[in-house]
Amino acid sequence: MTDSGKTKTTRGGNREGLRKVSISRIKREMSDVFYLSDDLVITTLDAQRNTTADYPVSIDGFSAVIMMAGEATVSIDMQNYQIRPNTIVFFNPDAIIRTVKCSANAAAYVLAFSKSFVNEIQIDLSTSLPVYMRFGKAPVLEVRREDVDEIRQLFQLIKTMLRSDKERYRHEIIRTLFTTAFYIITEINQREEPRPLKQGRSEVLFDEFMSLLQQYNKRERNVGFYAKQLKITPKYLSAVVKEVSGKTAARWIDESVILEAKALLKYSGMSIQEIAYHLNFSTQSFFGKYFKQHTGTSPSRYKRKG
């Protein structure tokens, strides 16, 4: 289950082969696979079909594992985690994953999905951000048996739709089911961590930046504006945001604007010119160039496709 190999130096100084794995490769090489083009794959994994026990892998996309039986020790970015039944493990794109050890009866569901698929999901930024940040720092979530049962039922429904003959709205149906699963996990996350983790100065600044972004993203796309509101320099804001989230402030701004634009194009009924004005672009042409630069398609084509 590998696309290519390269050599990586670990923190301990050892060199080991790191295998890059694409979602299309998972689709082709795993058995019992359900998929939506190269954007979404659901499959099962057991101790006998686990290549991460032989070498570390890095998946080109987001992924999640729901442990159903047995136990395992998994290394994620060089840190070990104990995985038992009724736990969910989340992997951000390009995380380095390796199975250190697992029991003979280990079995799990695996869900992998592309970045572009995530971009198509209509989830509010304020909802998705705490989950994204939480699993970047603490990727293992212990849940109740009934939680796992609910998520498994959703997975089963997604698998049913992936094999159904309802082709016209298949993508929309699956996106809706995926969004449902996301909100269930979000609620579980909030239930399991009722008290916020202690934050340092960088985390506080990042939260303040994201709050401002939710408030002003329809009219302000300049890092300098947000830095001024926070009474810091643009360079310092960019450094802090990159340190905390792994993304630059400019990228967060662009992603939030594009998310808003996609929602308006799909659901608002507004014309492209009205949307451009609503998002404070000087002209429809400038909005079109900005949208295509960040999505690879024009607003008109995206609107027709939606």
C-alpha positions as CSV (number, residue, x, y, z in Angstrom):
1,M,0.0,0.0,0.0
2,T,2.7,2.5,-1.1
3,D,3.0,5.1,-3.7
4,S,6.7,6.0,-3.2
5,G,9.5,5.6,-0.7
6,K,11.9,8.1,0.7
7,T,14.3,8.1,3.6
8,K,13.6,10.0,6.8
9,T,15.8,10.7,9.8
10,T,13.9,10.2,13.0
11,R,14.4,12.1,16.2
12,G,16.5,9.3,17.6
13,G,18.8,9.5,14.6
14,N,17.7,6.3,12.9
15,R,16.9,6.3,9.2
16,E,13.9,4.4,8.1
17,G,11.8,4.2,4.9
18,L,8.8,6.5,5.0
19,R,6.1,5.4,2.5
20,K,3.8,8.0,1.0
21,V,0.3,6.6,0.6
22,S,-2.5,8.2,-1.5
23,I,-6.2,7.6,-1.1
24,S,-6.3,6.1,-4.6
25,R,-3.6,3.6,-3.7
26,I,-5.7,2.6,-0.6
27,K,-8.7,2.1,-2.9
28,R,-6.8,-0.1,-5.3
29,E,-4.8,-2.3,-2.9
30,M,-7.0,-2.8,0.2
31,S,-9.8,-5.5,0.2
32,D,-13.3,-4.8,1.4
33,V,-13.1,-1.2,0.1
34,F,-15.9,1.3,-0.4
35,Y,-15.0,4.5,-2.1
36,L,-16.1,7.8,-3.7
37,S,-13.7,8.4,-6.6
38,D,-10.3,9.3,-5.1
39,D,-11.9,11.5,-2.4
40,L,-13.3,9.0,0.2
41,V,-12.4,5.5,1.2
42,I,-13.9,3.2,3.9
43,T,-12.2,-0.1,4.6
44,T,-11.2,-2.4,7.4
45,L,-7.8,-3.2,8.9
46,D,-6.6,-6.1,11.0
47,A,-3.2,-7.4,12.3
48,Q,-2.6,-9.4,9.1
49,R,-3.3,-6.5,6.8
50,N,-1.4,-3.7,8.4
51,T,1.5,-2.5,6.4
52,T,2.3,0.3,9.0
53,A,3.7,-2.5,11.2
54,D,6.5,-3.0,8.6
55,Y,7.3,0.7,7.9
56,P,6.0,4.2,8.7
57,V,3.5,5.7,6.3
58,S,2.2,9.2,5.6
59,I,-1.3,9.5,4.1
60,D,-2.0,12.2,1.6
61,G,-5.2,13.3,3.2
62,F,-7.1,13.1,6.5
63,S,-7.9,9.7,8.1
64,A,-9.5,8.2,11.1
65,V,-9.4,4.8,12.7
66,I,-12.1,3.3,15.0
67,M,-10.7,0.5,17.0
68,M,-13.2,-2.4,17.2
69,A,-11.2,-5.2,18.8
70,G,-7.8,-6.0,20.3
71,E,-5.1,-3.4,21.2
72,A,-2.3,-1.6,19.5
73,T,0.5,0.9,20.2
74,V,0.6,3.4,17.4
75,S,3.3,6.0,16.8
76,I,2.0,9.3,15.4
77,D,4.7,11.9,14.6
78,M,7.2,10.0,16.8
79,Q,4.9,9.9,19.8
80,N,3.3,6.6,21.0
81,Y,-0.4,6.2,21.8
82,Q,-2.3,3.2,23.3
83,I,-5.3,2.2,21.2
84,R,-8.1,0.1,22.6
85,P,-11.7,-0.7,21.6
86,N,-14.0,2.3,21.6
87,T,-11.3,4.7,20.7
88,I,-11.1,6.9,17.6
89,V,-7.7,8.0,16.3
90,F,-7.4,11.0,13.9
91,F,-4.5,11.6,11.5
92,N,-3.9,15.0,9.9
93,P,-2.4,15.0,6.4
94,D,1.2,14.0,6.2
95,A,1.3,12.7,9.8
96,I,4.0,10.0,10.2
97,I,2.2,6.8,11.3
98,R,3.6,3.5,12.4
99,T,2.2,0.5,14.3
100,V,4.7,-0.3,17.1
101,K,2.8,-3.4,18.2
102,C,-0.7,-4.9,18.0
103,S,-2.5,-7.9,19.3
104,A,-3.3,-10.8,16.9
105,N,-7.1,-10.0,17.2
106,A,-6.7,-6.3,16.4
107,A,-9.4,-5.0,14.0
108,A,-10.4,-1.5,13.0
109,Y,-12.5,0.6,10.6
110,V,-10.5,3.0,8.5
111,L,-11.8,6.2,6.9
112,A,-9.6,8.3,4.6
113,F,-10.7,11.4,2.8
114,S,-9.0,14.0,0.6
115,K,-8.4,17.7,1.5
116,S,-10.7,18.6,-1.5
117,F,-13.5,16.5,0.0
118,V,-13.2,18.4,3.3
119,N,-13.3,21.7,1.4
120,E,-16.7,20.7,-0.1
121,I,-18.3,20.0,3.3
122,Q,-20.3,22.9,4.6
123,I,-19.2,23.2,8.2
124,D,-19.0,26.5,10.1
125,L,-15.4,27.6,10.8
126,S,-16.1,28.2,14.5
127,T,-17.3,24.6,14.8
128,S,-14.5,22.9,12.8
129,L,-11.6,24.8,14.3
130,P,-11.7,23.4,17.9
131,V,-11.9,19.9,16.5
132,Y,-9.0,20.5,14.1
133,M,-6.9,22.0,16.8
134,R,-7.7,19.4,19.4
135,F,-6.8,16.4,17.2
136,G,-3.6,18.0,16.1
137,K,-2.5,17.9,19.7
138,A,-4.3,14.9,21.1
139,P,-5.3,12.6,18.3
140,V,-6.8,9.8,20.4
141,L,-10.4,10.1,21.6
142,E,-12.0,7.6,24.0
143,V,-15.7,7.2,23.4
144,R,-18.6,5.2,24.7
145,R,-19.8,2.0,23.1
146,E,-23.1,3.6,22.0
147,D,-21.0,6.4,20.4
148,V,-19.2,3.8,18.3
149,D,-22.4,2.1,17.4
150,E,-23.9,5.4,16.1
151,I,-20.8,6.2,14.0
152,R,-20.7,2.6,12.7
153,Q,-24.3,2.9,11.6
154,L,-23.4,6.1,9.7
155,F,-20.4,4.4,8.1
156,Q,-22.7,1.5,7.1
157,L,-25.2,4.0,5.5
158,I,-22.3,5.7,3.7
159,K,-21.1,2.3,2.4
160,T,-24.7,1.5,1.3
161,M,-24.9,4.7,-0.7
162,L,-21.5,4.2,-2.3
163,R,-22.8,0.9,-3.7
164,S,-26.3,2.2,-4.6
165,D,-27.7,3.1,-8.0
166,K,-28.7,6.6,-6.9
167,E,-26.0,8.3,-8.9
168,R,-27.5,11.8,-9.5
169,Y,-27.2,13.0,-5.9
170,R,-24.8,10.4,-4.5
171,H,-22.1,13.0,-3.7
172,E,-24.6,15.3,-1.9
173,I,-26.0,12.4,0.1
174,I,-22.6,11.2,1.2
175,R,-21.4,14.7,2.1
176,T,-24.5,15.1,4.3
177,L,-23.9,11.8,6.1
178,F,-20.2,12.8,6.5
179,T,-21.2,16.1,8.0
180,T,-23.5,14.3,10.4
181,A,-20.6,12.1,11.5
182,F,-18.5,15.2,12.0
183,Y,-21.0,16.9,14.2
184,I,-21.4,13.7,16.3
185,I,-17.7,13.6,16.9
186,T,-17.6,17.3,17.6
187,E,-20.2,16.8,20.4
188,I,-18.3,13.9,21.8
189,N,-15.2,16.0,21.8
190,Q,-16.9,18.7,23.7
191,R,-18.4,16.2,26.2
192,E,-15.1,14.5,26.8
193,E,-13.2,17.8,27.4
194,P,-15.6,20.1,29.2
195,R,-12.8,22.3,30.6
196,P,-10.5,24.1,28.1
197,L,-6.9,23.2,28.1
198,K,-4.6,25.8,29.7
199,Q,-3.4,28.2,26.9
200,G,-0.2,30.0,26.5
201,R,0.1,33.5,24.9
202,S,0.4,32.0,21.4
203,E,-2.8,30.0,21.7
204,V,-4.7,33.0,23.1
205,L,-3.5,35.2,20.2
206,F,-4.5,32.5,17.7
207,D,-8.0,32.2,19.2
208,E,-8.4,36.0,19.1
209,F,-7.3,36.0,15.5
210,M,-9.8,33.3,14.6
211,S,-12.5,35.2,16.4
212,L,-11.7,38.3,14.4
213,L,-11.6,36.2,11.2
214,Q,-15.1,34.9,11.7
215,Q,-16.3,38.5,12.3
216,Y,-14.5,40.3,9.4
217,N,-13.7,37.6,6.8
218,K,-16.5,39.0,4.5
219,R,-14.7,42.3,4.1
220,E,-11.0,42.0,5.2
221,R,-8.5,39.8,3.6
222,N,-5.3,41.5,4.7
223,V,-3.1,40.1,7.5
224,G,-2.2,43.7,8.4
225,F,-5.8,44.4,9.4
226,Y,-6.0,41.6,11.9
227,A,-2.5,42.3,13.3
228,K,-3.6,45.9,13.9
229,Q,-6.7,44.8,15.7
230,L,-4.5,42.6,17.9
231,K,-1.9,45.4,18.4
232,I,0.9,43.3,17.0
233,T,2.9,43.3,13.8
234,P,1.8,41.3,10.8
235,K,5.1,39.4,10.9
236,Y,4.6,38.4,14.5
237,L,0.9,37.4,13.9
238,S,2.0,35.2,10.9
239,A,4.7,33.5,13.0
240,V,2.3,32.8,15.9
241,V,-0.5,31.4,13.7
242,K,2.0,29.2,11.8
243,E,3.4,27.9,15.1
244,V,0.0,27.1,16.7
245,S,-1.9,25.8,13.6
246,G,0.7,24.8,11.0
247,K,-0.9,27.2,8.6
248,T,-0.1,30.9,7.9
249,A,-2.5,33.7,8.8
250,A,-2.9,34.5,5.1
251,R,-3.9,30.9,4.4
252,W,-6.5,30.9,7.1
253,I,-7.9,34.1,5.7
254,D,-8.1,32.7,2.2
255,E,-9.6,29.4,3.3
256,S,-12.3,31.2,5.3
257,V,-13.2,33.5,2.4
258,I,-13.4,30.6,0.0
259,L,-15.5,28.6,2.4
260,E,-17.9,31.6,2.6
261,A,-17.9,32.0,-1.1
262,K,-18.6,28.4,-1.8
263,A,-21.6,28.4,0.6
264,L,-23.0,31.6,-1.1
265,L,-22.5,30.1,-4.6
266,K,-24.3,26.9,-3.6
267,Y,-27.1,28.0,-1.4
268,S,-27.7,31.7,-1.4
269,G,-29.4,32.2,-4.7
270,M,-27.3,35.4,-5.1
271,S,-25.6,36.2,-8.5
272,I,-21.9,36.0,-8.8
273,Q,-21.7,39.8,-9.0
274,E,-23.8,40.1,-5.8
275,I,-21.5,37.6,-4.0
276,A,-18.4,39.5,-5.1
277,Y,-19.9,42.7,-3.7
278,H,-21.0,40.9,-0.5
279,L,-17.4,39.7,0.0
280,N,-16.0,43.1,-0.6
281,F,-14.2,42.4,-3.9
282,S,-13.8,45.5,-6.1
283,T,-15.1,43.7,-9.2
284,Q,-16.6,40.4,-10.2
285,S,-13.6,39.8,-12.3
286,F,-11.2,40.1,-9.3
287,F,-13.4,37.8,-7.3
288,G,-13.4,35.3,-10.2
289,K,-9.6,35.3,-10.4
290,Y,-9.3,35.0,-6.6
291,F,-11.7,32.1,-6.5
292,K,-10.1,30.2,-9.4
293,Q,-6.6,30.7,-7.9
294,H,-7.7,29.0,-4.7
295,T,-10.0,26.3,-6.0
296,G,-8.9,25.6,-9.6
297,T,-12.3,26.4,-11.0
298,S,-14.4,29.5,-11.8
299,P,-17.3,30.7,-9.6
300,S,-19.7,30.1,-12.5
301,R,-18.6,26.5,-13.0
302,Y,-18.7,25.8,-9.3
303,K,-22.2,27.3,-9.1
304,R,-23.4,25.2,-12.0
305,K,-21.8,22.1,-10.5
306,G,-23.4,22.7,-7.1
